[in-house]
Amino acid sequence: MTIQAGIIGGAGYTGGELLRILINHPFVSIAFVHSQSQAGKPVWATHTDLLGDTELVFSGGDTQPLVAQDELDVLFLCSGHGQSAKFLTDNDVPEHVTIIDLSTDFRDETNEFVYGLPELQRERIQQADRIANPGCFATAIQLALLPLASAGRLLDAVHISAVTGSTGAGQALVPTTGFTWRNNNLSIYKAFTHQHLAEIRQSLTYLQPGFSEAINFIPYRGDFTRGIIANVYTPFSGTLSDAHQLYRAYYEAHVFTHVSDTPVDLKQVVNTNKALLSLEVHDGQLLITSVIDNLTKGASGHAVQNMNLVFGLPEDAGLRLKPVAF
């Protein structure tokens, strides 16, 4: 089986990460990579680490056909937020083509897209042809909370502090992503109002109907490029052993999410599609630390995981990636 894949918005961080994964995927051939800003240029001229790995050239421009759609199997939308909905309005994508969107545009399940968090609803993803990939913060935080919600054990407000690398802000240079500002610096943004809160609550109430307690989320910008570390705590009526049993049972069948007996850190997951969780109980509070790579499990690797599920491939095909370690 060879899946013909197309990428819209291939010049950004998520598009580049998707290319790195798909070029080495044993069941995928990249049919095209589209970019309005880089049309006609070799892919390696933008993603310079891919020199020698691919001779693909960015398609794009007003006169160039978007895609040979009759031969396409899956289309990844990697453009900025708000652009995916516009793209699908302006372009007629055949019904047989699976669409996996990496923006925020379709994560509200009042539309035809299935929310693509395998640890929440793997079976629905396997039957879907329109998938909304979860957000990076949302992925890390939901993985910390899904076992509690599934058991009906979210009893009170949830408190979250989480730090993300600079690639989470996209490739466009703005003051808060520049090296001179970000280096040796730490800052809060979108406190209590982050856009990922809506999808987090959607998933938690899917598992635990009636959950209406506050989700207090403080996001931080970190002075590193890749990764998310989220510390989540909420009241818990049980022991640490109870918590480990609950979490391990929930994730037993999920190949990428693992519960650790010891504290976790970013270097264990950067450049991989893994999510690692560690648990502590203190005075009736359960603390869950969740670490992921924001560009792989938080974006492009997650999208490939969803593609694998849709096409009946091993869930980890093309995603057994080496962590940086040091």
Phi, psi and omega per residue, in radians:
M1 nan 2.259 3.031
T2 -2.190 2.094 -3.137
I3 -1.594 2.227 3.081
Q4 -1.553 2.040 -3.044
A5 -2.003 2.461 3.015
G6 -2.095 2.627 -3.129
I7 -2.221 2.212 3.008
I8 -1.809 2.250 -3.099
G9 1.415 0.851 -3.000
G10 -1.476 -0.005 -3.060
A11 -1.600 -0.223 -3.080
G12 -1.500 -3.029 -3.110
Y13 -1.114 -0.829 -3.107
T14 -1.212 -0.653 3.077
G15 -1.098 -0.736 3.113
G16 -1.133 -0.730 3.123
E17 -1.145 -0.670 3.086
L18 -1.086 -0.749 3.087
L19 -1.030 -0.784 -3.111
R20 -1.050 -0.647 3.138
I21 -1.321 -0.833 -3.034
L22 -1.220 -0.557 3.104
I23 -1.021 -0.550 -3.102
N24 -1.834 0.151 -3.140
H25 -1.372 2.263 -3.035
P26 -1.212 -0.248 -3.071
F27 -2.094 0.294 -3.040
V28 -2.223 2.436 2.920
S29 -2.098 2.318 -3.120
I30 -1.503 1.970 -3.098
A31 -1.306 -0.670 3.129
F32 -2.896 2.758 3.013
V33 -2.258 2.083 -3.031
H34 -1.821 2.378 3.051
S35 -2.683 2.150 3.090
Q36 -1.170 -0.672 -3.048
S37 -1.355 -0.447 -3.055
Q38 -2.023 0.284 -3.061
A39 -0.945 2.314 3.105
G40 1.546 -0.160 -3.127
K41 -1.645 2.617 3.033
P42 -1.093 2.513 3.119
V43 -1.010 -0.669 -3.093
W44 -1.187 -0.320 3.107
A45 -1.224 -0.462 3.079
T46 -1.637 -0.873 3.096
H47 -1.742 1.456 -2.899
T48 -1.129 -0.385 3.101
D49 -1.202 -0.242 -3.115
L50 -1.572 0.080 3.042
L51 -1.017 2.157 -3.102
G52 1.629 -0.226 -3.128
D53 -1.722 -0.430 -3.086
T54 -2.698 2.588 3.029
E55 -1.892 0.261 3.115
L56 -1.030 2.554 3.081
V57 -2.106 2.406 3.117
F58 -1.114 2.261 2.939
S59 -1.519 2.960 -3.136
G60 2.509 -3.080 -3.094
G61 1.619 2.896 -3.030
D62 -1.331 -0.441 -3.040
T63 -1.763 -0.139 -3.070
Q64 -1.645 2.261 3.091
P65 -0.980 2.497 -3.086
L66 -1.173 -0.832 -2.999
V67 -2.894 2.534 2.968
A68 -1.382 1.445 -2.899
Q69 -1.213 -0.415 -3.123
D70 -1.093 -0.478 -3.087
E71 -1.760 0.027 -3.041
L72 -1.513 2.480 3.077
D73 -1.882 -0.678 -3.085
V74 -2.467 2.455 3.131
L75 -2.162 2.127 3.090
F76 -1.724 2.239 3.110
L77 -1.801 1.933 -3.058
C78 -2.038 0.294 3.130
S79 -1.355 3.064 -3.101
G80 -1.168 2.872 -3.129
H81 -1.055 2.363 -3.078
G82 1.636 -0.341 -3.082
Q83 -1.471 -0.463 -3.124
S84 -1.168 -0.792 3.111
A85 -1.059 -0.709 3.111
K86 -1.126 -0.750 3.139
F87 -1.032 -0.791 -3.093
L88 -1.263 -0.412 3.014
T89 -1.261 -0.669 -3.043
D90 -1.519 -0.267 -3.044
N91 -2.275 2.382 -3.125
D92 -1.626 1.689 3.138
V93 -1.532 2.192 -3.124
P94 -0.977 2.593 -3.081
E95 -1.088 -0.491 -3.093
H96 -1.295 -0.205 -3.112
V97 -1.508 2.146 3.042
T98 -1.280 2.321 3.123
I99 -1.935 2.227 3.042
I100 -2.106 1.960 -3.055
D101 -1.753 2.255 -3.124
L102 -1.736 0.126 3.127
S103 -1.674 -3.068 3.096
T104 -1.476 -0.047 -2.847
D105 -1.107 -0.537 -2.998
F106 -2.204 0.378 -3.088
R107 -1.338 -0.292 3.029
D108 -1.352 2.030 -2.992
E109 -1.346 0.400 2.971
T110 -1.437 -0.044 3.105
N111 -1.889 -2.985 -3.044
E112 -1.386 -0.102 -3.111
F113 -1.474 2.456 3.039
V114 -1.583 2.345 3.123
Y115 -1.237 2.105 -2.907
G116 -1.605 1.036 3.034
L117 -1.893 1.729 -3.052
P118 -0.998 -0.583 -3.137
E119 -1.224 -0.159 3.088
L120 -1.822 -0.797 -3.027
Q121 -2.637 1.137 -3.128
R122 -1.030 -0.728 -3.063
E123 -1.140 -0.681 3.098
R124 -1.146 -0.671 3.119
I125 -1.097 -0.716 -3.113
Q126 -1.063 -0.443 -3.121
Q127 -1.753 0.032 -2.984
A128 -1.600 2.694 2.961
D129 -2.123 0.004 3.060
R130 -2.381 2.021 -3.030
I131 -2.201 2.310 3.029
A132 -1.750 1.930 -3.135
N133 -1.187 2.400 3.133
P134 -1.156 2.784 3.026
G135 -1.276 2.852 -3.066
C136 -1.228 -0.920 3.057
F137 -1.029 -0.745 -3.109
A138 -1.042 -0.697 3.124
T139 -1.085 -0.903 -3.115
A140 -1.039 -0.741 -3.065
I141 -1.296 -0.739 3.128
Q142 -1.102 -0.711 3.130
L143 -1.077 -0.500 3.079
A144 -1.269 -0.392 -2.966
L145 -2.032 -0.316 -3.051
L146 -0.982 -0.769 -3.137
P147 -1.049 -0.658 3.111
L148 -1.140 -0.815 -3.135
A149 -1.114 -0.691 -3.135
S150 -1.079 -0.564 3.137
A151 -1.615 0.062 -3.112
G152 1.176 0.562 -3.021
R153 -1.988 0.364 2.921
L154 -1.512 1.800 -2.926
L155 -1.807 -0.274 -3.034
D156 -2.733 -2.937 -3.127
A157 -1.073 2.637 3.091
V158 -1.913 2.377 -3.132
H159 -2.098 2.307 -3.021
I160 -2.382 2.301 2.853
S161 -2.196 2.293 -3.045
A162 -2.519 2.502 -3.103
V163 -2.088 2.347 -3.141
T164 -2.125 2.673 3.070
G165 -1.306 2.910 -3.029
S166 -1.151 -0.429 3.133
T167 -1.162 -0.314 3.089
G168 -1.140 -0.305 -3.126
A169 -1.596 0.013 -3.138
G170 1.556 3.032 -2.993
Q171 -1.505 -0.376 -3.134
A172 -1.112 2.306 -3.090
L173 -1.363 2.105 3.036
V174 -2.270 2.875 -3.049
P175 -0.926 -0.618 -3.046
T176 -1.488 0.023 3.038
T177 -1.947 -0.212 -3.139
G178 -1.156 2.547 -3.066
F179 -1.020 -0.775 -3.040
T180 -1.137 -0.465 3.095
W181 -1.532 -0.715 -2.999
R182 -1.355 -0.589 -3.057
N183 -1.138 2.364 -3.124
N184 0.991 0.617 -3.069
N185 -2.409 2.788 3.082
L186 -2.649 2.383 -3.113
S187 -2.632 2.708 3.088
I188 -1.668 2.565 3.022
Y189 -2.575 2.594 3.080
K190 0.918 0.706 3.128
A191 -1.027 2.248 3.111
F192 1.156 -0.006 -3.045
T193 -2.234 0.162 -3.039
H194 -1.018 2.463 -3.058
Q195 -1.095 -0.367 -3.134
H196 -1.351 -0.174 -3.134
L197 -1.065 -0.624 -3.094
A198 -1.110 -0.782 -3.123
E199 -1.263 -0.542 3.071
I200 -1.095 -0.847 3.133
R201 -1.121 -0.686 3.116
Q202 -0.966 -0.785 -3.117
S203 -1.237 -0.727 -3.119
L204 -1.133 -0.711 3.135
T205 -1.305 -0.393 3.019
Y206 -1.097 -0.715 -3.135
L207 -1.486 -0.619 -3.101
Q208 -2.234 1.401 -3.122
P209 -0.975 2.417 3.131
G210 1.654 -0.152 3.091
F211 -1.154 2.086 -3.068
S212 -2.357 0.198 -3.132
E213 -1.244 2.850 -3.109
A214 -1.159 2.517 2.967
I215 -2.026 1.770 -3.028
N216 -1.674 1.887 -2.976
F217 -2.083 2.098 3.058
I218 -1.978 1.837 3.103
P219 -1.528 2.549 3.091
Y220 -2.146 2.561 2.913
R221 -1.567 2.192 3.119
G222 -1.716 2.839 3.141
D223 -1.686 0.828 3.039
F224 -2.430 2.915 -3.004
T225 -1.563 -0.673 -3.006
R226 -2.285 2.508 3.001
G227 2.046 2.725 3.019
I228 -2.355 2.325 2.953
I229 -2.111 2.116 -3.111
A230 -2.050 2.225 3.034
N231 -1.875 2.067 -3.015
V232 -2.162 2.272 3.073
Y233 -2.427 2.613 -3.082
T234 -2.820 2.719 3.127
P235 -1.017 2.507 -3.093
F236 -2.559 2.194 -3.129
S237 -1.728 1.298 -3.141
G238 -3.067 3.110 3.136
T239 -1.627 2.987 3.055
L240 -1.074 -0.654 3.091
S241 -1.081 -0.721 3.084
D242 -1.036 -0.777 -3.116
A243 -1.116 -0.782 3.119
H244 -1.060 -0.730 3.138
Q245 -1.098 -0.759 3.136
L246 -1.084 -0.830 -3.064
Y247 -1.247 -0.707 -3.129
R248 -1.186 -0.633 3.100
A249 -1.129 -0.727 -3.106
Y250 -1.147 -0.705 -3.030
Y251 -1.717 0.145 -3.081
E252 -0.977 -0.660 -3.065
A253 -1.665 0.161 -3.073
H254 -1.930 2.078 -2.910
V255 -1.245 -0.409 -3.014
F256 -1.828 -0.217 -3.072
T257 -1.895 2.195 -3.016
H258 -2.323 2.527 3.114
V259 -1.798 2.193 -3.090
S260 -1.746 2.575 3.038
D261 -1.444 -0.209 -3.083
T262 -2.189 2.867 3.134
P263 -0.998 2.600 -3.093
V264 -1.957 2.783 3.131
D265 -2.520 2.937 -3.002
L266 -1.156 -0.623 -3.070
K267 -1.135 -0.274 3.067
Q268 -1.276 -0.376 -3.024
V269 -2.124 -0.310 -3.090
V270 -1.063 2.326 -3.083
N271 1.325 0.299 3.085
T272 -2.255 2.985 3.053
N273 -1.730 0.281 -3.108
K274 -1.451 2.677 2.893
A275 -2.158 2.266 3.113
L276 -2.032 2.419 -3.139
L277 -2.167 2.442 2.944
S278 -2.224 2.623 -3.003
L279 -2.181 2.514 2.994
E280 -2.489 2.577 3.038
V281 -2.080 2.207 -3.138
H282 -2.376 1.991 3.029
D283 0.851 0.857 3.083
G284 1.383 0.167 3.076
Q285 -2.001 2.332 3.027
L286 -1.688 2.128 3.067
L287 -1.794 2.150 3.090
I288 -2.023 2.144 3.014
T289 -1.790 2.218 -3.092
S290 -2.144 2.246 3.114
V291 -2.207 2.362 3.059
I292 -2.513 2.908 2.906
D293 -1.561 2.145 -3.053
N294 -1.151 -0.386 -3.127
L295 -1.628 -0.339 3.128
T296 -1.794 -1.458 3.110
K297 -1.070 -0.451 3.118
G298 -1.505 -0.062 -3.104
A299 -2.801 -1.620 -2.910
S300 -1.237 -0.722 3.070
G301 -1.091 -0.695 3.094
H302 -1.054 -0.713 3.125
A303 -1.116 -0.690 3.101
V304 -1.195 -0.676 3.048
Q305 -0.981 -0.773 3.102
N306 -1.135 -0.717 3.074
M307 -1.027 -0.787 3.129
N308 -0.994 -0.743 -3.141
L309 -1.124 -0.761 -3.111
V310 -1.077 -0.709 -3.025
F311 -1.671 0.203 3.041
G312 1.240 0.413 3.105
L313 -1.534 2.856 2.966
P314 -0.954 2.381 -3.026
E315 -1.048 -0.491 -3.100
D316 -1.716 0.209 -3.128
A317 -1.044 2.222 3.130
G318 1.304 0.068 -3.019
L319 -2.138 0.242 3.036
R320 -1.490 1.406 -2.996
L321 -1.775 2.608 -3.085
K322 -1.505 2.257 3.034
P323 -1.209 2.812 -3.109
V324 -1.262 -0.550 3.047
A325 1.172 -0.864 3.102
F326 -2.725 nan nan
